[in-house]
Amino acid sequence: MTSSWPQIPAGATEPTPPPGVQSCGLSSERSWYVAYTVPQNEKSVVRHLDARQIETFLPTYESTHLWNNGQRKKVVLPLFPSYLFVRIEAAQKSAVLAAPGVIRIVGNSRGPVPLPDSDIEFLRSDFCRQRVEPYRELVVGQRVRIKAGPMEGVEGVLVRKENRLRFVLTLELINQHAALEVPAEELEPILN
């Protein structure tokens, strides 16, 4: 991987990275991690991290809420409450943890665990953005793979909802699920 910093002419000093971004050398790779936040603070954490020039992604969906006065209003909510995604180098973990509202970076006993890029690409795709919604029920059913189109190869679980097929993507690291409608002809079973 090549550095995103410009080449330094002979005799010049190396530029300092933007606030919140640490220079890690040429061998560092950026990976997607899950940041766990204080409930209902996901959007403010995104603003803080964006100000520190840390790449973030907060998947959202639209929902219609009925207020006490009888009005219906569309609201944009986080797809995975209390979770957002950050794309960072290893040395930037402390900058993420320093942001107000961030509790931890999700991982295991050895430390933070990166997510596969394909999960984030799927959630960011136009294919997913228009049809995604939270899925909070138990995920049971056959494991399937999308066999064609921009999300070819992404795996999930097939479920039914209101006589429609739903593809459920599970982010196992945070035990969260997202469901979207997918025509049956775009899916194939995963054989063990």
Rosetta blueprint (number, residue, H / E / L):
1 M L
2 T L
3 S L
4 S L
5 W L
6 P L
7 Q L
8 I L
9 P L
10 A L
11 G L
12 A L
13 T L
14 E L
15 P L
16 T L
17 P L
18 P L
19 P L
20 G L
21 V L
22 Q L
23 S L
24 C L
25 G L
26 L L
27 S L
28 S L
29 E L
30 R L
31 S E
32 W E
33 Y E
34 V E
35 A E
36 Y E
37 T E
38 V L
39 P L
40 Q L
41 N L
42 E H
43 K H
44 S H
45 V H
46 V H
47 R H
48 H H
49 L H
50 D H
51 A H
52 R L
53 Q L
54 I L
55 E E
56 T E
57 F E
58 L L
59 P L
60 T E
61 Y E
62 E E
63 S E
64 T E
65 H E
66 L E
67 W L
68 N L
69 N L
70 G L
71 Q L
72 R E
73 K E
74 K E
75 V E
76 V E
77 L E
78 P E
79 L L
80 F L
81 P L
82 S L
83 Y E
84 L E
85 F E
86 V E
87 R E
88 I E
89 E L
90 A H
91 A H
92 Q H
93 K H
94 S H
95 A H
96 V H
97 L H
98 A L
99 A L
100 P L
101 G L
102 V E
103 I E
104 R E
105 I E
106 V L
107 G E
108 N E
109 S L
110 R L
111 G E
112 P E
113 V L
114 P L
115 L E
116 P L
117 D H
118 S H
119 D H
120 I H
121 E H
122 F H
123 L H
124 R H
125 S L
126 D H
127 F H
128 C H
129 R H
130 Q L
131 R L
132 V L
133 E E
134 P E
135 Y L
136 R L
137 E L
138 L L
139 V L
140 V L
141 G L
142 Q L
143 R E
144 V E
145 R E
146 I E
147 K L
148 A L
149 G L
150 P L
151 M L
152 E L
153 G L
154 V L
155 E E
156 G E
157 V E
158 L E
159 V E
160 R E
161 K E
162 E L
163 N L
164 R E
165 L E
166 R E
167 F E
168 V E
169 L E
170 T E
171 L E
172 E L
173 L L
174 I L
175 N L
176 Q E
177 H E
178 A E
179 A E
180 L E
181 E E
182 V L
183 P L
184 A H
185 E H
186 E H
187 L E
188 E E
189 P E
190 I L
191 L L
192 N L
